[in-house]
Each structure stands twice: as C-alpha cells, then as structure tokens.
C-alpha cells in the first residue's frame, strides 16, 4: 500500500503594516456611499411618486362627473405601468401616491419650488424614505402624523423606529405625559432592532421595485406565497371553510383597502376575514381589522348570517403570531362559540412560521405547484 506524503500546510502571508486601518477605512467608505446612494434613490423616488400623485388627482378631478372614473384610472394605470416598468405600480401603491399628494398638497410645499416641479427640487423637500411616508399615511390624525414626521426628521429615525413609535402610540402617550420633554428624549433613543444597515437600505422593497431590480425575494412575493399557503392550509383542515376571495377590495371614506383572504365558515355561518402582516402586530392592525369586520357586516354579509370574524396573522421572522379579532361580537357566548369551532391560533401560528422558514430555505416563493 502506497503511503501518501503529507502536504505541507501553507502558512497565511503576513498582513502588511497598517492593514486593519486600510480595511476599516474602506468598509466605512463603502457603507457611507451605499447609504448615500439609497438616500438619493429614495429622495428621487419619493419626488416622482408625489408628482404621479398630483397627476392622478388632477385627472380624477377632470373626470369627476363620471362614476367610477378614479377606480378605472387606477386599474388601467397599474396594468400599463407594470407592463412598462415592472413592479411597484400596483393599484395599492398608486393609491399611496395619490394619498401622498393629498396629504402634502401643492400649496404646502410650493414656496420652496419653482413652477417647473423639477424632481431634484422636489427631492430636497421630502427627505424621509418613501417607506416612511407610506407608514405616515396610515396615521389618520393630521396632528399625530405631523408629530411623527417632525420627530423622525429631528431624531433621524429609521423606518423601523418610526413604525415602532406609531405602533406604541408614542404621540398619544406624549400628549398625556406630564413631562413631555423627557418623553421626547426617551422616544428619540433607538433600540437595537431599529438599526438599518446599508444592505437593508439598498434592499428596501420599494427601492428594488422602483429600480426594477430583483432580490432573492421581495416582500410582495413573500406575502403572496404565504397567502397562497394559508388559503390551501385552511381548506385542507376540512372544518367548513369555503373560499370567497383573495385581495378583496373595500372603500372606507376616500381610502381603498384590501383584505388578503375572505372565507365563509359553513358551521358558524359567518364570513372570516384574514389579514396578513409581514411585521409585528400593533394597535393599528387590530383597529383596522375591526373596521374591516364592521364594513363586511354592513356590505358583504347576508341578513341571516352571523357577524364576521377577523383573523390577523403576523409573519414577523421568528415571532409568528395568530390572533382572532372577536371583540366586536355581540356577546361573550358567541365569542366562545367561535373560538371553539375555529382552528386553534397556535396551529395557524406554527404553520405560518414553518411556511416562511421553508420558503426561505428553498429560495423559492412559488407554492402553487410545490406545497409543503
């Protein structure tokens, strides 16, 4: 038997003097450059979306005598812009652009602009990321929204920090506090989970959509795949669920919303509204679900049906959560009956977490032909 001659282990070459400083300086340079690039793209994107919102509002006003003109305009624009530019122009995002212009009308910013509406000038007006403005638009109270925007600008909040402060009702808590200055100082302190790396900033789904770049997966793709799996899973349970619709639209006041899944439960004889969140649960999500249930009771349910029930599913990575919204039911007896018949929340929670983990491990988001 021939003996193998051991191969000498090559010793790593000694690092040149001062290498750590050179390496650290380059890393800092690239991080700064990537953050600046993300800010620049976000500013131009936000400026573009404000201008798109302005044009949509003007078109709607010209067609105000035609019933349903605004909705037809959104649907057609969405289809044509998506065909031309790819992702980022769903009816929901176009609606965000329209609402963005309404919340920041021309007269509120015209003093800082020339009459040509140059995008570079507009980009200097809206200095927060588009994701932040989308989150701010969810705040209905004008004073609260202005407060959060001012504090985000003053404190340099990341979108995650803004989302956390809105979710924790920081505005209301500050208004009730006897020491408002101390509350503002405390609120400006970021938590570790608020940090956004340059990589996070570059991979913001809105930025990727605006530039028509592909990531390993986008939030919209992940959400679509999770919704598909949840639909299949609930039907597989065989507990009386009948599929009614997906992304069902509803309009409350002047705002359009979509519910992710709508089922009818044959045994309970009620609609089941399911809303999926990719982040963590907050008070606004619960309030929104009750709003959906009230709308469904008035506009979708038949007279002989029981009140609709809501199910909020949060697919926050590593912290999945399923919660039924039963507070709006007429009495505790009915709520208890619903809980007895509906699938266990922990079971749904586990399925949600397993599905997300499986999707990410596979690197694919299509479950239509390959279900776990």
HELIX and SHEET records of a PDB file:
HELIX    1   1 UNK A   19  UNK A   62  1                                  44    
HELIX    2   2 UNK A   69  UNK A   85  1                                  17    
HELIX    3   3 UNK A   91  UNK A  103  1                                  13    
HELIX    4   4 UNK A  106  UNK A  109  1                                   4    
HELIX    5   5 UNK A  110  UNK A  112  5                                   3    
HELIX    6   6 UNK A  119  UNK A  125  1                                   7    
HELIX    7   7 UNK A  130  UNK A  137  1                                   8    
HELIX    8   8 UNK A  142  UNK A  155  1                                  14    
HELIX    9   9 UNK A  159  UNK A  167  1                                   9    
HELIX   10  10 UNK A  170  UNK A  176  1                                   7    
HELIX   11  11 UNK A  180  UNK A  187  1                                   8    
HELIX   12  12 UNK A  192  UNK A  194  5                                   3    
HELIX   13  13 UNK A  198  UNK A  202  1                                   5    
HELIX   14  14 UNK A  205  UNK A  210  1                                   6    
HELIX   15  15 UNK A  219  UNK A  236  1                                  18    
HELIX   16  16 UNK A  283  UNK A  299  1                                  17    
HELIX   17  17 UNK A  332  UNK A  341  1                                  10    
HELIX   18  18 UNK A  345  UNK A  362  1                                  18    
SHEET    1   A 5 UNK A 241  UNK A 252  0                                        
SHEET    2   A 5 UNK A 255  UNK A 265 -1                                        
SHEET    3   A 5 UNK A 270  UNK A 277 -1                                        
SHEET    4   A 5 UNK A 309  UNK A 314  1                                        
SHEET    5   A 5 UNK A 321  UNK A 325 -1                                        
END                                                                             
